[in-house]
Amino acid sequence: MSELTRRDVLKVGAGGVALGGLSALGFDVAVAEATTIKQELRIEGAKVSRSVCPYCAVGCSILAYTRKARNGKAELIQIEGDPDSPINEGTLCPKGASAMELAISKRRLQYPLYRAPGAREFKRLSWSDALDMLAERVKAARDRTFVAKDDEGNVVNRTEGLAFAGGAAFSNEEGYLATKLMRALGLVYLEQQARV
Amino acid sequence: MTNHWRDIRNADLILINGGNPAEAHPVGFRWFMKAKVERGARMIHVDPRFTRTSAVSDLHLRIRTGTDAAFFGGLINYVLENRLYHDEYVREYTNAAFVVDKSYSFDDGMFNGFDEETRAYDPTVWKYETAPAGGQAPGGLGGSGKSATGLSTQSSGPNSTFARTDIDHPRSVLNLMRRHYARYTPEMVERITGIPRDQFLQVAEMVGEMGRPDKVMTQVYAVGLTHHTTGSQMIRAGAVLQLLLGNIGRPGGGMNAERGHANIQGNTDNAISWEILPGYLKVPAPGQRTVKDYVEESASKKAHPRAMNFFGENYGKFLVSLLKTWYGDKATKRNEYAFDHLPKPAGNASWISIFDQALQGNMEGVFLSGMTASSIGPDANQVQEALGKLKWLCVMDSLPTTSSEFWHAPGTDPSAVQTEVFVLPATHWIEKDGSFTNSGRWSQWKDQVLQPEHESRHDHWMLADLFVRVRELYRREGGKFPDPVMDLTLDYRDPAKPQLDEIAREVNGYDLKSGKRLETFLDLLDDGSTSAGNWIYTGSYTESGNQMKRRNGVQDPEKNDPTGMGFYSEWAWSWPANRRVLYNRASADPRGRPWDPERPGIRWDAGQKLWVGDVPDYLPDADPGDPESPLPFIMTGEGTGRLFSNGLSDGPLPEHYEPIESPVENPLHPEVSASPATFMYDEAAGRPNRFGTVDEYPYVATSYRLTEHEHYVTQHVERLVKLQPEAFVEIPEELAREKRIETGDMVRVWSKRGKLEVRALVTNRLGPLTIDGRKTFHIGIPIHWGYVGIKTGDHWLANALTPFVGDATVRTPEFKAFLVNLEKL
């Protein structure tokens, strides 16, 4: 049997397999006569997008297949490794291979929540309220803990009572923006997973 | 990584310390296996546990956790004593020939320069001797054996002079190292690490061969080396070994960190880190009033006439271009480009410091974005207490975390916790575009595949919207020095909803006169006419387009990998300048010929008068035949790799120190067992240190990770929870027999700080080690469980056991070496 490539199988498989197709794959013609397989690719007609695995820092290149649902929204139907990638050549580990489950999870947080001091539960909050409340608190903390000049009279312009931590799972551009905004607010306590 | 994942396939020997790539980076590991299968490379795995990586390695060395500096020290000694180092590389490309100042000393575990009161070293005392003025500039560094030069030392000052170079001088770096590492005999290595002498020598022989120019070894590591109070020095010890062997800068070589998260590299590059600004510029310090002050104190100085000192010489250009990006027209020559708008920290403001400040009542609010403090620790019980002292906590995440739920964790009474908690639902990676930079510095742009669900929002929109609201409050009400907030440039179509594409262009940078995006950071200036959000990413999004989107890969290797070295230069984009292997000038000899013609990094093409191959980490047209051509390590003040270095806080040469909680006294210097420069957070804050001794806590614990889980988020992924459903601790068979523990039994593991009650997994993956004559057991603790996830319950946190202390230089916590006790429940 000649060496099969993935492309060969897909080429032959799409839209139905005729006898000739099966013998092109090298199967015994008698067996092929006995069975006729109609096979449709799950990803038939899907749009292919390029992404990168969200888990470790190997950075496996992935292909994500979506199809428009009846309501016009894109539905994710498949994630697999990108065979063209010099990094992973189409392979994925168990985490990457199950990344779809991370993406489409019923456990996702759906709306902003607020827990008051001493309270026993969260309450739902609108984005507008959440951001307004946070903006007030950020300003108040900055105004209360800002040090313009230190004890030696040096201009330091730092906010000592606020901290931002995180970001290893978001993109460069988001991370850069976080740094830019937090430094503009005067933060010195700025950290992420790199430290720990 | 100095190199990259696919490059590992080019190695002859793969040395893995403090990492378990078969399980933690499985797909990256295929390149290790290809090296083995395709070129007959050998693989050595040095790890306290026998893991799947060990199973396919040629040799597994069981090592006591936290003792890799002794292991590397032993190899350095072996290589030096037996003259197996790459002689020409060491003479020409490292600072081996630099003469160290006569004030330098090392006695009984103490380097010179220690201040007993502040309990800190002053690294500037670890300097070179300056040569007499008027000395001749030599052609080479030490190739002819002797040379004397003119000028500059590392310390700042108007009368800078270069370092004296003389490889035969008793205080040359090389000779100091010979004496320093002479103590790291195979017997001493065995006493400290538990690795039997014969096994060590077997490895030493294999490693020693790698000093040949036609051989190359890659050093790979992960958090097994970083998660220690001595992490920086352990890693540096590996790098020093690699320099001696001539493996830095070469395909198949280098010092390669297997990082943990999808974009931890990128966000380190983008400086979500207290002590840096984007592109690894230092954060300004109090007392610096001008850009000139800042550069004077932050940038490296030339220590050799042929050193390019590229970073040092261009430091100001990178800072000014960053300030122009952030403050636009508000950053002018007259106001030092708004230099004072940058906050200057008083002191260390790293991760542990945040929670230390919270405990002291100084922290009002904390944002946690895709990171859960409660689980990641260290000293999780103390972290929970710290969170309870905040006025408010804002968690930005796509799924609930132990931090968003800390206030009602098992055993916590919510009515006693006054912290306000905001939880903002974040989108996932697949619901936005933007780039991720992997461990190999390759930055790949990803498409937005899905629309956000429900009311989830992008992290950057949350932050931008929040900032815009804060700005509006300042506009209306005024307040403390609003200028940096008001003046910040937010040149996006919608400042509350910036597009990642807009930000990527900003990061690349512009020629502000022409309005065109820059091709290279070589065009950045300090006169306010250029901008760049992050100079190391300049060139990633040029006028030709977003280079990080490129996808020309393995389906056409002839076209896309013409050298056959696996560079694939048109797949995505790597920083800096799309270079694949850093320091690659050192991959060729002083005449421009690759040390190993079979595996060339770059080589001098005399016909074209250019360096060809990978993107040269060097002036592309600098003729190696010119005696004034720069030394290969263009970023350092020396122009060379640094065997001796004042870059770390706890010593200029790596030395073995014990973990803070150790079963033995340091056999090298029992009076100074652990590093004296380690910062004791609890003690410094007036709280008692909580460190256990081996009498009460006889076993050495090390925390680790499983393939099927990624930190804590995968507790929400059903398939992965099914594969690894329940928390456990790994106990060596012999110890389990002693304690009558069988697999499946519930056990209690506890340290001075906290306890964990979980199932036991009895294994021969862990075994006893004999440390300085004492039988010592390791216990392995996977980190992944907590009280949030599909299988929720009262399960507590692995990090409740770890100590609230970090590395002397970088303050990374000592997660992987602490003392515990164990009993069957």
Chai-1 contact restraints between the chains, C-beta under 6 A:
chainA,res_idxA,chainB,res_idxB,connection_type,confidence,min_distance_angstrom,max_distance_angstrom,comment,restraint_id
A,S49,B,D447,contact,1.0,0.0,6.0,A-B,restraint_1
A,S49,B,V449,contact,1.0,0.0,6.0,A-B,restraint_2
A,R50,B,D447,contact,1.0,0.0,6.0,A-B,restraint_3
A,S51,B,I430,contact,1.0,0.0,6.0,A-B,restraint_4
A,S51,B,K446,contact,1.0,0.0,6.0,A-B,restraint_5
A,S51,B,V449,contact,1.0,0.0,6.0,A-B,restraint_6
A,V52,B,F436,contact,1.0,0.0,6.0,A-B,restraint_7
A,V52,B,Q444,contact,1.0,0.0,6.0,A-B,restraint_8
A,V52,B,K446,contact,1.0,0.0,6.0,A-B,restraint_9
A,P54,B,A262,contact,1.0,0.0,6.0,A-B,restraint_10
A,P54,B,W429,contact,1.0,0.0,6.0,A-B,restraint_11
A,Y55,B,E710,contact,1.0,0.0,6.0,A-B,restraint_12
A,C56,B,H25,contact,1.0,0.0,6.0,A-B,restraint_13
A,A57,B,R259,contact,1.0,0.0,6.0,A-B,restraint_14
A,A57,B,I264,contact,1.0,0.0,6.0,A-B,restraint_15
A,A57,B,Q265,contact,1.0,0.0,6.0,A-B,restraint_16
A,A57,B,N438,contact,1.0,0.0,6.0,A-B,restraint_17
A,A57,B,S439,contact,1.0,0.0,6.0,A-B,restraint_18
A,V58,B,H25,contact,1.0,0.0,6.0,A-B,restraint_19
A,V58,B,V27,contact,1.0,0.0,6.0,A-B,restraint_20
A,V58,B,G28,contact,1.0,0.0,6.0,A-B,restraint_21
A,G59,B,F436,contact,1.0,0.0,6.0,A-B,restraint_22
A,G59,B,N438,contact,1.0,0.0,6.0,A-B,restraint_23
A,C60,B,V27,contact,1.0,0.0,6.0,A-B,restraint_24
A,A64,B,V449,contact,1.0,0.0,6.0,A-B,restraint_25
A,A74,B,L450,contact,1.0,0.0,6.0,A-B,restraint_26
A,L76,B,L450,contact,1.0,0.0,6.0,A-B,restraint_27
A,D84,B,G553,contact,1.0,0.0,6.0,A-B,restraint_28
A,D84,B,V554,contact,1.0,0.0,6.0,A-B,restraint_29
A,D84,B,Q555,contact,1.0,0.0,6.0,A-B,restraint_30
A,S85,B,G553,contact,1.0,0.0,6.0,A-B,restraint_31
A,P86,B,R6,contact,1.0,0.0,6.0,A-B,restraint_32
A,P86,B,G553,contact,1.0,0.0,6.0,A-B,restraint_33
A,P86,B,V554,contact,1.0,0.0,6.0,A-B,restraint_34
A,P86,B,Y568,contact,1.0,0.0,6.0,A-B,restraint_35
A,P86,B,W571,contact,1.0,0.0,6.0,A-B,restraint_36
A,I87,B,W5,contact,1.0,0.0,6.0,A-B,restraint_37
A,N88,B,V27,contact,1.0,0.0,6.0,A-B,restraint_38
A,E89,B,V554,contact,1.0,0.0,6.0,A-B,restraint_39
A,T91,B,V27,contact,1.0,0.0,6.0,A-B,restraint_40
A,C93,B,P26,contact,1.0,0.0,6.0,A-B,restraint_41
A,C93,B,V27,contact,1.0,0.0,6.0,A-B,restraint_42
A,P94,B,E708,contact,1.0,0.0,6.0,A-B,restraint_43
A,K95,B,E710,contact,1.0,0.0,6.0,A-B,restraint_44
A,S98,B,R719,contact,1.0,0.0,6.0,A-B,restraint_45
A,E101,B,V717,contact,1.0,0.0,6.0,A-B,restraint_46
A,E101,B,R719,contact,1.0,0.0,6.0,A-B,restraint_47
A,L102,B,V717,contact,1.0,0.0,6.0,A-B,restraint_48
A,A103,B,H428,contact,1.0,0.0,6.0,A-B,restraint_49
A,A103,B,I430,contact,1.0,0.0,6.0,A-B,restraint_50
A,R107,B,L399,contact,1.0,0.0,6.0,A-B,restraint_51
A,R107,B,H716,contact,1.0,0.0,6.0,A-B,restraint_52
A,R108,B,S398,contact,1.0,0.0,6.0,A-B,restraint_53
A,L109,B,P425,contact,1.0,0.0,6.0,A-B,restraint_54
A,Q110,B,P425,contact,1.0,0.0,6.0,A-B,restraint_55
A,Q110,B,H454,contact,1.0,0.0,6.0,A-B,restraint_56
A,Y111,B,E455,contact,1.0,0.0,6.0,A-B,restraint_57
A,P112,B,L424,contact,1.0,0.0,6.0,A-B,restraint_58
A,L113,B,V423,contact,1.0,0.0,6.0,A-B,restraint_59
A,Y114,B,F422,contact,1.0,0.0,6.0,A-B,restraint_60
A,R115,B,V421,contact,1.0,0.0,6.0,A-B,restraint_61
A,P117,B,Q418,contact,1.0,0.0,6.0,A-B,restraint_62
A,P117,B,E420,contact,1.0,0.0,6.0,A-B,restraint_63
A,G118,B,S415,contact,1.0,0.0,6.0,A-B,restraint_64
A,R120,B,P414,contact,1.0,0.0,6.0,A-B,restraint_65
A,L131,B,D465,contact,1.0,0.0,6.0,A-B,restraint_66
A,L131,B,L466,contact,1.0,0.0,6.0,A-B,restraint_67
A,L131,B,R469,contact,1.0,0.0,6.0,A-B,restraint_68
A,L134,B,L466,contact,1.0,0.0,6.0,A-B,restraint_69
A,A135,B,L466,contact,1.0,0.0,6.0,A-B,restraint_70
A,A135,B,R469,contact,1.0,0.0,6.0,A-B,restraint_71
A,A135,B,V470,contact,1.0,0.0,6.0,A-B,restraint_72
A,A135,B,L473,contact,1.0,0.0,6.0,A-B,restraint_73
A,R137,B,G365,contact,1.0,0.0,6.0,A-B,restraint_74
A,R137,B,W392,contact,1.0,0.0,6.0,A-B,restraint_75
A,V138,B,V470,contact,1.0,0.0,6.0,A-B,restraint_76
A,K139,B,V470,contact,1.0,0.0,6.0,A-B,restraint_77
A,K139,B,L473,contact,1.0,0.0,6.0,A-B,restraint_78
A,A141,B,E364,contact,1.0,0.0,6.0,A-B,restraint_79
A,A141,B,G365,contact,1.0,0.0,6.0,A-B,restraint_80
A,D143,B,G479,contact,1.0,0.0,6.0,A-B,restraint_81
A,D143,B,K480,contact,1.0,0.0,6.0,A-B,restraint_82
A,F146,B,K480,contact,1.0,0.0,6.0,A-B,restraint_83
A,A148,B,F481,contact,1.0,0.0,6.0,A-B,restraint_84
A,D150,B,P286,contact,1.0,0.0,6.0,A-B,restraint_85
A,N154,B,P286,contact,1.0,0.0,6.0,A-B,restraint_86
A,N154,B,G287,contact,1.0,0.0,6.0,A-B,restraint_87
A,V155,B,D340,contact,1.0,0.0,6.0,A-B,restraint_88
A,V156,B,P286,contact,1.0,0.0,6.0,A-B,restraint_89
A,V156,B,K344,contact,1.0,0.0,6.0,A-B,restraint_90
A,N157,B,D340,contact,1.0,0.0,6.0,A-B,restraint_91
A,N157,B,P343,contact,1.0,0.0,6.0,A-B,restraint_92
A,R158,B,P343,contact,1.0,0.0,6.0,A-B,restraint_93
A,G161,B,M363,contact,1.0,0.0,6.0,A-B,restraint_94
A,G161,B,E364,contact,1.0,0.0,6.0,A-B,restraint_95
A,L162,B,G365,contact,1.0,0.0,6.0,A-B,restraint_96
A,A163,B,I354,contact,1.0,0.0,6.0,A-B,restraint_97
A,A163,B,V366,contact,1.0,0.0,6.0,A-B,restraint_98
A,F164,B,F367,contact,1.0,0.0,6.0,A-B,restraint_99
A,A165,B,L368,contact,1.0,0.0,6.0,A-B,restraint_100
A,A165,B,M371,contact,1.0,0.0,6.0,A-B,restraint_101
A,G166,B,L368,contact,1.0,0.0,6.0,A-B,restraint_102
A,G166,B,S369,contact,1.0,0.0,6.0,A-B,restraint_103
A,G166,B,G370,contact,1.0,0.0,6.0,A-B,restraint_104
A,G166,B,M371,contact,1.0,0.0,6.0,A-B,restraint_105
A,G167,B,N267,contact,1.0,0.0,6.0,A-B,restraint_106
A,G167,B,I272,contact,1.0,0.0,6.0,A-B,restraint_107
A,G167,B,S369,contact,1.0,0.0,6.0,A-B,restraint_108
A,A168,B,H261,contact,1.0,0.0,6.0,A-B,restraint_109
A,A168,B,N263,contact,1.0,0.0,6.0,A-B,restraint_110
A,A168,B,I264,contact,1.0,0.0,6.0,A-B,restraint_111
A,A168,B,N267,contact,1.0,0.0,6.0,A-B,restraint_112
A,A169,B,H261,contact,1.0,0.0,6.0,A-B,restraint_113
A,A169,B,A262,contact,1.0,0.0,6.0,A-B,restraint_114
A,A169,B,G370,contact,1.0,0.0,6.0,A-B,restraint_115
A,F170,B,D459,contact,1.0,0.0,6.0,A-B,restraint_116
A,S171,B,G434,contact,1.0,0.0,6.0,A-B,restraint_117
A,S171,B,S435,contact,1.0,0.0,6.0,A-B,restraint_118
A,N172,B,G266,contact,1.0,0.0,6.0,A-B,restraint_119
A,N172,B,N270,contact,1.0,0.0,6.0,A-B,restraint_120
A,N172,B,S435,contact,1.0,0.0,6.0,A-B,restraint_121
A,E173,B,G434,contact,1.0,0.0,6.0,A-B,restraint_122
A,E173,B,L500,contact,1.0,0.0,6.0,A-B,restraint_123
A,E173,B,I503,contact,1.0,0.0,6.0,A-B,restraint_124
A,E173,B,A504,contact,1.0,0.0,6.0,A-B,restraint_125
A,E174,B,D459,contact,1.0,0.0,6.0,A-B,restraint_126
A,E174,B,H460,contact,1.0,0.0,6.0,A-B,restraint_127
A,G175,B,N267,contact,1.0,0.0,6.0,A-B,restraint_128
A,G175,B,N270,contact,1.0,0.0,6.0,A-B,restraint_129
A,G175,B,I272,contact,1.0,0.0,6.0,A-B,restraint_130
A,Y176,B,N270,contact,1.0,0.0,6.0,A-B,restraint_131
A,Y176,B,V507,contact,1.0,0.0,6.0,A-B,restraint_132
A,Y176,B,G533,contact,1.0,0.0,6.0,A-B,restraint_133
A,L177,B,H460,contact,1.0,0.0,6.0,A-B,restraint_134
A,L177,B,I503,contact,1.0,0.0,6.0,A-B,restraint_135
A,A178,B,L463,contact,1.0,0.0,6.0,A-B,restraint_136
A,T179,B,N270,contact,1.0,0.0,6.0,A-B,restraint_137
A,T179,B,A271,contact,1.0,0.0,6.0,A-B,restraint_138
A,T179,B,I272,contact,1.0,0.0,6.0,A-B,restraint_139
A,K180,B,W326,contact,1.0,0.0,6.0,A-B,restraint_140
A,L181,B,L463,contact,1.0,0.0,6.0,A-B,restraint_141
A,L181,B,F467,contact,1.0,0.0,6.0,A-B,restraint_142
A,A184,B,P484,contact,1.0,0.0,6.0,A-B,restraint_143
A,A184,B,V485,contact,1.0,0.0,6.0,A-B,restraint_144
A,A184,B,L488,contact,1.0,0.0,6.0,A-B,restraint_145
A,G186,B,P343,contact,1.0,0.0,6.0,A-B,restraint_146
A,V188,B,P343,contact,1.0,0.0,6.0,A-B,restraint_147
A,V188,B,P345,contact,1.0,0.0,6.0,A-B,restraint_148
A,V188,B,A349,contact,1.0,0.0,6.0,A-B,restraint_149
A,Y189,B,A349,contact,1.0,0.0,6.0,A-B,restraint_150
A,Y189,B,I354,contact,1.0,0.0,6.0,A-B,restraint_151
A,L190,B,I272,contact,1.0,0.0,6.0,A-B,restraint_152
A,L190,B,W274,contact,1.0,0.0,6.0,A-B,restraint_153
A,E191,B,W351,contact,1.0,0.0,6.0,A-B,restraint_154
A,Q192,B,N267,contact,1.0,0.0,6.0,A-B,restraint_155
A,Q192,B,I272,contact,1.0,0.0,6.0,A-B,restraint_156
A,Q193,B,H261,contact,1.0,0.0,6.0,A-B,restraint_157
A,Q193,B,I264,contact,1.0,0.0,6.0,A-B,restraint_158
A,Q193,B,M371,contact,1.0,0.0,6.0,A-B,restraint_159
A,A194,B,I264,contact,1.0,0.0,6.0,A-B,restraint_160
A,A194,B,T268,contact,1.0,0.0,6.0,A-B,restraint_161
A,R195,B,S350,contact,1.0,0.0,6.0,A-B,restraint_162
A,R195,B,W351,contact,1.0,0.0,6.0,A-B,restraint_163
A,R195,B,T812,contact,1.0,0.0,6.0,A-B,restraint_164
A,V196,B,W351,contact,1.0,0.0,6.0,A-B,restraint_165
A,V196,B,I376,contact,1.0,0.0,6.0,A-B,restraint_166
A,V196,B,P813,contact,1.0,0.0,6.0,A-B,restraint_167
